[in-house]
Amino acid sequence: MASFLLQNLTSLEYLSLSRNLLLRLDQSIFSSLHQLRELNLERNMLFEIEDGAFHSLQKLQRLNMAFNLLPCIANFGLTQLVVLNASHNSIEWFISIPDMDEIFQLETLDLSDNKLFFFPFLPNRSRLRNLMLSNNMLSFYEHLTNNNSLDWPTTVQFYNLNSNVTNVTTAKLWDESLYSVTSSLDLLDMSRNQVRYLPPGFLNKMPSLSRLRLGKNCLESWDLTSEEIPASLYELDLSNNLLTELRANQSFLHVLPNLTHLNLSSNHLQRIPPRVFTGLRSLTTVDLSYNKVGICSMEKESTDYADCAVWRNLSMLRHLYLLECDLQKIPPWAFQKTPITHLELSNNPEFLLEQDTLLELSTTVQHLGLGNTKMKHLDFTPCRNLRSLDISRNFLNHLPDSILRLSLKWLNLRDNKLSTIPVDQARTLSHTVQTLLLGGNPFNCCHLAWWTIFKETGGINIEDRTEVSCLHSTPRIHKVEHLDPHMCGNNSEEPTWVYILLFLPVCLSLLGICTVFYLSFKPTLLPKVIKERCWRPTPY
C-alpha cells in the first residue's frame, strides 16, 4: 500500500510515515524517491529492513527509525546520511560495512534505549561527532580473553543472506581493538549501561572528545590523570557508579586543562586526594553529593588521601554541590579566593553553618541551599547578591528578619513549622520574590491574611500551591486554595442556616421540658391516652 502511494512522488524531499503499522521495508517502497532528504519512520512496528531498501535514497540526510522493533542493524552503508536516530528499538548489534573506502558523512548516531551488549562496529572512516548509547546493556569484555577457566567462544560470525550470495563476517568476540577510529567524536554518552572499565587505548582514539558521560554504570575506580583522557575534555560525568577510589597525581593534573564540569555524585567515595580539585584550574562546576567526603581544614591539605577535599584558591569554581555528604561544619577560610555563586549544602542534618563562613561567601554567593540542616539563627544581611535560598525542613516557626532585606527571587520554605506569615513580611516578600514554596507547613486556617496578599499581588508564583494546607479546630487538614471563607466566622452576615442549627436544639429541649412538666401535673392523662390508642380490641 505504501509503495503504491509513493510511486509518483519523485520530487518529494520530506516524508513522514510515523505512527503507522509498517512491519518491514522492501526494495520497492522508496524506489522512486530520488530527491528525499529526510525520512521519519518512528513509532511503527518495523522489525525487518530488506537489504537495498534505502538504495534509491542517494540524497537522504536524516533518518528517524525510533520506537520500532528492530533487532539489529547490519551492513550499514548509508554513506550520505548525516543523522540516524534508531533509539528505542531492540537492537543488539550495530555493524557497518567493513573496509569501505568511502567516507561516511554521519555526524549523529542515536542508539540509546536498545539492547546493545557490545560497543557498535562503526565505519572506519566517518565524521561522527555525537554518539548516544545510553540505557543499553553495553559492557567491555577484554578481561575474558585470558580467562582459560571459562569455555567460551572467542569469535563470532555474522551471516548476511542476500539472494544466492552469503556474506560472512568474522570478528574476535573479546577483542576491544576492533572498534573503529572515532577521531572526530565530540560527545560520547554511555550512561545507564553495565560498563565496569574502559579498555586500554579506548579514549586514545577520541582526541576531540569534549563530553564523556558514564553515569549509572558499574565503574569502581577512575584515574583523573590518565594519559588516555583527551585534553579537549570539558565535561565528565561519573555519577551513580560504584567508585570507591579516585586516583590523581597532583603533578599531572595539567593534562586536563579544559575540564570545567565534573560530576562524581552518588558513588562510594570516602577517601580522595584532598587537593585533586585545586589542580584542575578550569573547573566551574563540581558535584560531590552523596559521598562521605567533607571539607578539609588546613591540617589535612598535605596528606596523600583524606576523607575531605580542599576548595581554596579555585578561581574559576562557581557551582559546588555537597548534598548529603555528612558535613558537620565548615573550617575557617574553607572557600578563600574561591568565588562560589551556587553552593548546595542541603541534606546534611548535623551541619551547622556559622556566621563567619557566611560572611566569607557573602560577596559572591547567589544561591544557597540549607535544606535539612541545623540552620537556626543566621543573619543573611551581608549576602547582598543572594537571589535563591533553600531553608526547607529546618523546623522554623518564624521567618528570619534578615531575609526581608534581600532581593530574593526564589525562596523555599517547605516542611517547616510556620503557622502564619506576618502581614508586613508578606507584603515585603510579594514585592521581590517571584517563586515561593510553602507546602508542608502547619498554617493556621484563621490567620491567612498573607495568602490574600500573595494572591492580590499577582507577581508571586506559589509553585506548590496545591500542597499548601492549614489546620483548624478539627484534626482535618484543609487545602488553603479551596478553603471555605466562612470557616473562621470572619464575615459580618452569617447565613440563616447557621442560626437555625444553633436554636433548633434549644427549642426542642424546651418543648420536651414543657411536655414533661405538663404531664407531671396530670398523672391520669397519660394512662388514658395509652388505653385509647393501644388497648383497642383487635378484629379477626
C-alpha positions as CSV (number, residue, x, y, z in Angstrom):
1,M,0.0,0.0,0.0
2,A,2.8,2.4,0.9
3,S,4.7,1.6,-2.3
4,F,1.6,2.4,-4.4
5,L,1.1,5.8,-2.6
6,L,4.7,6.9,-3.0
7,Q,5.4,5.7,-6.6
8,N,4.9,9.0,-8.3
9,L,6.3,11.4,-5.7
10,T,9.7,11.8,-7.5
11,S,10.3,15.4,-6.2
12,L,9.5,14.7,-2.6
13,E,12.1,15.9,-0.1
14,Y,10.5,15.3,3.2
15,L,8.4,12.2,4.1
16,S,6.8,11.2,7.5
17,L,5.3,7.7,7.9
18,S,5.3,7.8,11.7
19,R,2.6,6.3,13.8
20,N,1.5,3.7,11.3
21,L,1.7,-0.1,11.3
22,L,4.7,-0.7,9.0
23,L,6.2,-4.1,9.7
24,R,9.0,-4.3,7.1
25,L,10.6,-2.3,4.3
26,D,11.3,-3.9,0.9
27,Q,13.4,-2.7,-2.0
28,S,10.4,-1.1,-3.9
29,I,8.9,1.1,-1.2
30,F,11.2,4.1,-1.7
31,S,12.4,3.3,-5.2
32,S,11.1,6.5,-6.8
33,L,12.0,9.0,-4.1
34,H,15.3,10.1,-5.6
35,Q,15.1,13.6,-4.1
36,L,14.2,12.6,-0.5
37,R,16.3,14.3,2.2
38,E,14.5,13.5,5.4
39,L,12.5,10.3,6.3
40,N,10.6,9.8,9.5
41,L,9.6,6.2,10.3
42,E,9.3,6.4,14.1
43,R,6.6,4.7,16.1
44,N,5.8,1.9,13.7
45,M,6.3,-1.8,14.2
46,L,9.3,-2.3,12.0
47,F,11.3,-5.5,12.6
48,E,12.9,-6.1,9.3
49,I,14.6,-3.9,6.6
50,E,15.4,-5.6,3.4
51,D,18.9,-5.1,2.0
52,G,18.7,-2.3,-0.5
53,A,15.5,-0.7,0.9
54,F,17.3,2.7,1.0
55,H,19.4,2.2,-2.1
56,S,17.4,4.8,-4.1
57,L,17.7,7.5,-1.5
58,Q,21.0,8.9,-2.5
59,K,20.3,12.3,-1.1
60,L,18.9,11.1,2.2
61,Q,20.5,13.0,5.1
62,R,18.2,12.4,8.1
63,L,16.6,9.1,9.0
64,N,14.4,8.6,12.1
65,M,13.6,5.0,13.0
66,A,13.0,5.4,16.7
67,F,10.4,3.5,18.6
68,N,10.2,0.4,16.5
69,L,11.1,-3.3,16.9
70,L,14.4,-3.6,15.0
71,P,16.5,-6.4,16.4
72,C,19.8,-5.3,14.7
73,I,21.4,-3.0,12.1
74,A,23.8,-4.9,9.9
75,N,25.8,-3.9,6.9
76,F,25.1,-0.2,7.5
77,G,26.3,1.6,4.4
78,L,24.4,4.8,4.0
79,T,27.4,7.0,3.4
80,Q,25.4,10.1,2.7
81,L,23.4,10.0,5.9
82,V,24.1,12.8,8.4
83,V,21.7,11.9,11.3
84,L,20.5,8.5,12.2
85,N,18.1,8.0,15.1
86,A,17.5,4.3,15.9
87,S,16.7,4.8,19.6
88,H,14.0,2.8,21.5
89,N,14.2,-0.4,19.5
90,S,15.5,-3.8,20.4
91,I,18.9,-3.5,18.7
92,E,21.5,-5.9,19.9
93,W,24.2,-5.3,17.2
94,F,25.1,-2.3,15.1
95,I,27.5,-3.3,12.3
96,S,28.6,-1.1,9.5
97,I,30.1,-2.5,6.2
98,P,33.7,-3.2,6.9
99,D,36.6,-1.9,4.9
100,M,34.7,0.7,3.0
101,D,37.0,3.4,1.4
102,E,34.2,6.0,1.1
103,I,33.9,8.5,3.9
104,F,30.7,8.3,5.9
105,Q,29.0,11.7,6.4
106,L,27.3,10.5,9.6
107,E,27.6,13.1,12.4
108,T,25.0,12.0,14.9
109,L,24.1,8.4,15.7
110,D,21.5,7.7,18.4
111,L,21.3,4.1,19.6
112,S,20.0,4.8,23.1
113,D,17.3,2.7,24.8
114,N,18.2,-0.5,23.0
115,K,19.7,-3.9,23.9
116,L,23.3,-3.4,22.8
117,F,25.7,-5.8,24.5
118,F,28.8,-4.5,22.6
119,F,30.1,-1.2,21.5
120,P,28.9,-0.6,17.9
121,F,31.0,-1.5,15.0
122,L,31.3,2.0,13.5
123,P,32.6,2.9,10.0
124,N,36.3,3.0,9.5
125,R,36.1,6.5,8.0
126,S,33.4,8.8,9.3
127,R,32.8,12.3,10.6
128,L,30.8,11.1,13.7
129,R,30.5,13.8,16.3
130,N,27.7,12.7,18.6
131,L,27.3,9.0,19.7
132,M,24.4,8.3,22.1
133,L,24.4,4.8,23.6
134,S,22.6,5.4,26.9
135,N,20.3,2.9,28.5
136,N,21.6,-0.3,26.9
137,M,23.4,-3.4,28.3
138,L,26.7,-2.4,27.0
139,S,30.0,-3.6,28.5
140,F,33.6,-4.4,27.6
141,Y,34.9,-8.0,27.8
142,E,38.7,-7.8,27.2
143,H,39.3,-9.2,30.6
144,L,37.8,-12.5,29.4
145,T,40.5,-13.0,26.8
146,N,43.0,-14.6,29.1
147,N,40.4,-16.4,31.2
148,N,41.0,-20.1,30.4
149,S,38.7,-21.4,33.0
150,L,35.7,-20.3,31.0
151,D,35.0,-22.5,28.0
152,W,33.5,-19.6,26.0
153,P,33.9,-19.0,22.2
154,T,36.4,-16.3,21.2
155,T,35.0,-15.5,17.7
156,V,31.6,-14.7,16.3
157,Q,30.3,-15.0,12.7
158,F,27.7,-12.8,11.1
159,Y,25.8,-14.2,8.2
160,N,24.1,-12.0,5.7
161,L,21.9,-13.9,3.3
162,N,21.2,-11.9,0.1
163,S,19.5,-13.9,-2.7
164,N,22.0,-16.6,-3.6
165,V,25.0,-14.8,-2.1
166,T,26.1,-15.4,1.5
167,N,28.4,-12.9,3.2
168,V,30.2,-14.0,6.3
169,T,31.9,-11.5,8.7
170,T,34.1,-13.0,11.4
171,A,35.2,-10.9,14.5
172,K,37.1,-11.7,17.6
173,L,34.5,-11.6,20.3
174,W,36.6,-10.2,23.2
175,D,39.0,-8.0,21.1
176,E,38.4,-4.4,22.0
177,S,40.8,-3.2,19.3
178,L,38.3,-3.8,16.5
179,Y,36.4,-0.6,17.3
180,S,36.9,1.9,14.6
181,V,38.7,5.2,14.9
182,T,36.4,8.0,16.2
183,S,38.9,10.9,16.0
184,S,36.1,13.4,15.3
185,L,33.9,12.4,18.2
186,D,32.7,15.3,20.4
187,L,30.0,13.7,22.6
188,L,30.0,10.1,23.9
189,D,27.0,9.2,26.1
190,M,27.3,5.7,27.6
191,S,25.3,6.4,30.7
192,R,22.9,3.7,32.2
193,N,24.9,0.7,30.9
194,Q,27.0,-2.0,32.6
195,V,30.4,-0.6,32.0
196,R,33.0,-1.7,34.6
197,Y,36.1,-0.3,32.9
198,L,37.3,1.3,29.7
199,P,39.7,-0.8,27.6
200,P,43.3,0.4,27.3
201,G,43.6,2.8,24.3
202,F,39.8,3.3,24.1
203,L,39.9,7.1,24.8
204,N,43.1,7.5,22.7
205,K,41.0,7.1,19.6
206,M,39.0,10.2,20.6
207,P,41.3,13.2,20.6
208,S,38.5,15.6,20.0
209,L,36.2,14.3,22.8
210,S,34.7,17.1,24.9
211,R,31.8,15.4,26.7
212,L,32.1,12.0,28.3
213,R,29.0,10.7,30.1
214,L,29.4,7.4,32.1
215,G,26.8,7.9,34.8
216,K,24.8,4.9,36.2
217,N,27.4,2.3,35.3
218,C,29.5,-0.1,37.4
219,L,32.8,1.7,37.5
220,E,34.8,1.0,40.6
221,S,37.8,3.3,40.1
222,W,39.0,6.2,38.0
223,D,42.3,7.8,37.3
224,L,41.9,11.5,36.6
225,T,45.5,11.9,35.4
226,S,45.4,9.0,32.9
227,E,47.3,9.9,29.8
228,E,44.4,8.5,27.7
229,I,41.9,11.2,28.7
230,P,41.9,13.7,25.9
231,A,43.0,17.2,26.8
232,S,39.9,18.6,25.0
233,L,37.5,17.1,27.6
234,Y,35.4,19.7,29.4
235,E,32.5,17.6,30.8
236,L,33.0,14.3,32.7
237,D,30.0,12.6,34.3
238,L,30.9,9.6,36.6
239,S,27.8,9.9,38.8
240,N,25.8,6.9,40.1
241,N,28.7,4.4,39.8
242,L,30.5,2.2,42.4
243,L,33.5,4.4,42.7
244,T,35.5,3.8,45.9
245,E,38.8,5.1,44.6
246,L,39.6,8.3,42.8
247,R,43.2,8.4,41.7
248,A,45.1,11.6,40.7
249,N,48.7,12.5,40.6
250,Q,48.9,16.2,41.5
251,S,51.9,16.7,39.2
252,F,49.9,15.5,36.1
253,L,46.6,17.2,36.6
254,H,47.6,19.7,33.9
255,V,46.6,17.1,31.3
256,L,43.0,18.2,31.8
257,P,43.3,22.0,31.2
258,N,39.8,22.4,29.8
259,L,37.8,20.3,32.3
260,T,35.0,22.6,33.6
261,H,32.2,20.2,34.7
262,L,32.9,17.2,36.9
263,N,30.1,15.1,38.4
264,L,31.1,12.5,41.0
265,S,27.8,12.3,42.8
266,S,26.2,9.2,44.2
267,N,29.3,7.0,44.5
268,H,31.0,5.3,47.4
269,L,33.9,7.7,47.7
270,Q,35.3,8.1,51.3
271,R,38.9,9.0,50.7
272,I,40.3,11.0,47.9
273,P,43.5,13.1,47.2
274,P,42.4,16.3,49.1
275,R,43.9,18.7,46.6
276,V,42.6,16.9,43.5
277,F,40.3,19.8,42.6
278,T,42.7,22.6,43.1
279,G,44.9,21.1,40.4
280,L,42.0,21.3,37.9
281,R,42.2,25.1,37.3
282,S,39.4,25.4,34.8
283,L,36.7,23.7,37.0
284,T,33.5,25.8,37.2
285,T,31.0,23.0,38.4
286,V,31.7,20.1,40.8
287,D,29.1,17.8,42.1
288,L,30.3,15.6,45.0
289,S,26.9,14.9,46.5
290,Y,26.0,11.7,48.2
291,N,29.6,10.8,49.1
292,K,31.2,10.7,52.5
293,V,33.7,13.5,51.7
294,G,33.9,16.6,53.8
295,I,35.7,19.9,53.6
296,C,39.4,19.9,54.6
297,S,40.9,22.1,57.2
298,M,44.5,23.3,56.6
299,E,45.9,20.5,58.7
300,K,44.7,17.8,56.2
301,E,45.7,19.5,53.0
302,S,49.2,18.0,52.7
303,T,48.1,14.3,53.1
304,D,48.0,11.9,50.2
305,Y,44.5,10.7,50.9
306,A,41.8,12.1,53.2
307,D,38.1,12.0,53.9
308,C,37.8,15.6,52.7
309,A,38.6,17.9,49.8
310,V,40.2,21.4,49.6
311,W,38.1,24.1,48.0
312,R,40.6,27.0,48.4
313,N,42.1,29.0,45.6
314,L,39.8,27.7,42.8
315,S,39.4,30.9,40.9
316,M,37.0,29.5,38.3
317,L,34.7,27.5,40.5
318,R,31.2,28.8,40.6
319,H,28.9,25.8,41.3
320,L,29.5,23.4,44.2
321,Y,27.1,20.6,45.2
322,L,27.7,18.9,48.6
323,L,24.3,17.4,49.3
324,E,24.3,14.6,51.9
325,C,28.0,14.4,52.5
326,D,27.8,14.0,56.3
327,L,29.1,17.5,56.8
328,Q,29.2,18.9,60.3
329,K,31.0,22.2,60.0
330,I,33.0,24.3,57.5
331,P,36.5,25.1,58.7
332,P,37.7,28.7,58.7
333,W,38.8,30.1,55.3
334,A,37.5,27.0,53.5
335,F,36.5,29.0,50.4
336,Q,39.3,31.6,50.4
337,K,39.8,33.0,46.9
338,T,37.0,30.8,45.5
339,P,34.2,32.9,44.1
340,I,31.3,30.4,44.5
341,T,28.0,31.7,43.3
342,H,25.9,28.5,43.8
343,L,26.5,26.5,47.0
344,E,24.3,23.5,47.8
345,L,24.7,22.1,51.4
346,S,21.2,20.5,51.9
347,N,20.5,17.2,53.5
348,N,23.4,17.4,56.0
349,P,21.3,17.2,59.2
350,E,24.3,17.6,61.5
351,F,25.7,20.5,59.6
352,L,25.8,23.9,61.3
353,L,26.7,26.9,59.1
354,E,28.5,29.6,61.1
355,Q,28.1,33.3,60.6
356,D,31.8,33.7,59.8
357,T,31.5,31.2,56.9
358,L,28.5,33.1,55.6
359,L,30.5,36.3,55.7
360,E,33.2,34.7,53.7
361,L,30.7,33.8,50.9
362,S,28.7,37.0,51.1
363,T,30.2,38.9,48.2
364,T,29.7,36.2,45.6
365,V,27.0,33.6,46.6
366,Q,23.7,33.9,44.6
367,H,22.2,30.5,45.5
368,L,22.4,28.9,49.0
369,G,20.9,25.5,49.8
370,L,20.5,24.9,53.5
371,G,17.5,22.5,53.5
372,N,17.5,19.9,56.3
373,T,20.4,21.4,58.2
374,K,20.8,22.9,61.7
375,M,20.0,26.4,60.4
376,K,18.6,28.4,63.3
377,H,19.8,32.0,63.8
378,L,21.6,33.2,60.7
379,D,21.9,36.8,59.6
380,F,21.7,36.8,55.8
381,T,22.0,40.6,55.5
382,P,25.6,40.6,54.3
383,C,24.6,38.3,51.3
384,R,23.5,41.2,49.1
385,N,23.8,39.2,45.9
386,L,21.7,36.2,47.2
387,R,18.8,35.5,44.8
388,S,17.9,32.0,45.6
389,L,17.6,30.5,49.1
390,D,16.5,27.0,50.3
391,I,15.8,26.7,54.0
392,S,13.3,23.9,53.9
393,R,13.0,21.2,56.6
394,N,14.6,23.2,59.3
395,F,11.8,23.3,61.9
396,L,11.5,27.1,61.6
397,N,8.4,28.6,63.4
398,H,9.0,32.1,62.0
399,L,10.9,33.8,59.1
400,P,14.3,35.3,59.8
401,D,14.0,39.0,59.5
402,S,17.3,39.2,57.6
403,I,15.6,37.5,54.6
404,L,13.4,40.6,54.2
405,R,16.4,42.7,53.5
406,L,17.5,40.6,50.5
407,S,16.3,40.8,46.9
408,L,15.4,37.1,46.7
409,K,13.8,35.8,43.5
410,W,13.3,32.2,44.7
411,L,12.6,31.0,48.3
412,N,11.9,27.5,49.6
413,L,10.2,27.4,53.0
414,R,8.7,23.9,52.6
415,D,8.3,21.5,55.6
416,N,9.0,23.9,58.4
417,K,6.8,24.8,61.4
418,L,5.3,28.0,60.2
419,S,1.8,28.7,61.5
420,T,1.5,32.1,59.7
421,I,3.4,34.8,57.9
422,P,3.1,38.2,59.4
423,V,1.3,40.7,57.1
424,D,4.3,43.1,56.9
425,Q,6.6,40.2,56.0
426,A,4.2,39.0,53.3
427,R,4.0,42.5,51.7
428,T,7.8,42.7,51.6
429,L,8.2,39.3,50.1
430,S,5.5,39.9,47.5
431,H,7.5,42.8,46.0
432,T,10.7,40.8,45.5
433,V,10.1,37.0,45.4
434,Q,8.9,35.6,42.1
435,T,8.8,31.9,43.1
436,L,7.8,30.6,46.6
437,L,7.4,27.1,48.0
438,L,5.3,26.7,51.2
439,G,3.9,23.2,51.3
440,G,4.2,21.0,54.4
441,N,3.8,23.9,57.0
442,P,1.1,23.7,59.7
443,F,-0.5,27.1,58.8
444,N,-3.5,28.3,60.9
445,C,-6.6,28.5,58.8
446,C,-7.8,31.6,60.7
447,H,-4.6,33.5,60.0
448,L,-4.3,33.5,56.3
449,A,-4.1,37.2,55.5
450,W,-0.7,36.6,54.0
451,W,-2.3,34.3,51.4
452,T,-4.7,37.0,50.3
453,I,-1.7,39.4,49.9
454,F,0.2,36.9,47.7
455,K,-2.9,36.3,45.6
456,E,-3.8,40.0,45.2
457,T,-0.2,40.9,44.3
458,G,-0.1,38.5,41.4
459,G,3.6,38.8,40.8
460,I,4.5,35.9,43.1
461,N,4.1,32.3,42.0
462,I,3.5,29.8,44.8
463,E,4.9,26.8,42.9
464,D,3.3,24.2,45.2
465,R,0.0,26.0,45.9
466,T,-2.0,22.7,45.6
467,E,0.1,21.3,48.5
468,V,-0.3,24.3,50.9
469,S,-2.6,23.3,53.7
470,C,-3.8,24.6,57.1
471,L,-5.2,23.4,60.4
472,H,-8.4,24.4,62.2
473,S,-10.0,23.2,65.4
474,T,-10.7,19.8,63.9
475,P,-7.8,17.5,63.1
476,R,-8.8,17.5,59.4
477,I,-6.2,19.1,57.1
478,H,-7.7,21.8,54.7
479,K,-6.2,22.9,51.4
480,V,-5.7,26.6,51.6
481,E,-6.5,27.1,47.9
482,H,-10.1,25.6,48.4
483,L,-10.7,26.9,51.9
484,D,-14.3,27.9,52.9
485,P,-14.1,31.6,53.8
486,H,-16.8,31.2,56.5
487,M,-14.8,28.6,58.4
488,C,-13.5,31.1,60.9
489,G,-16.6,33.4,61.1
490,N,-14.9,36.4,59.6
491,N,-17.8,37.7,57.6
492,S,-20.4,40.0,59.2
493,E,-23.5,38.4,57.6
494,E,-23.9,34.9,58.8
495,P,-26.2,32.6,56.7
496,T,-29.7,31.8,58.0
497,W,-29.0,28.1,58.4
498,V,-26.3,28.8,61.0
499,Y,-28.9,30.4,63.3
500,I,-31.4,27.5,62.6
501,L,-28.8,25.0,63.7
502,L,-28.0,27.0,66.8
503,F,-31.6,27.5,68.0
504,L,-33.2,24.2,67.0
505,P,-31.6,22.1,69.8
506,V,-32.7,24.8,72.3
507,C,-36.3,24.8,71.1
508,L,-36.5,21.0,71.1
509,S,-35.2,20.9,74.6
510,L,-37.7,23.5,75.9
511,L,-40.6,21.6,74.2
512,G,-39.5,18.4,75.9
513,I,-39.3,20.1,79.3
514,C,-42.7,21.6,79.0
515,T,-44.3,18.3,78.0
516,V,-42.8,16.5,81.0
517,F,-43.8,19.4,83.3
518,Y,-47.4,19.3,82.0
519,L,-47.8,15.6,82.3
520,S,-46.4,15.6,85.8
521,F,-49.5,17.6,87.0
522,K,-52.0,15.3,85.2
523,P,-50.9,11.8,86.1
524,T,-54.2,10.2,84.9
525,L,-53.9,11.7,81.4
526,L,-51.1,9.5,80.3
527,P,-52.7,6.1,81.1
528,K,-55.9,7.3,79.5
529,V,-54.2,8.2,76.2
530,I,-52.4,4.9,76.2
531,K,-55.6,2.9,76.8
532,E,-57.4,4.8,74.0
533,R,-54.6,4.1,71.4
534,C,-53.2,0.8,72.4
535,W,-56.0,-1.2,74.2
536,R,-58.4,-1.3,71.3
537,P,-60.0,-4.8,70.5
538,T,-58.4,-6.4,67.5
539,P,-60.8,-7.6,64.8
540,Y,-60.3,-11.1,63.4
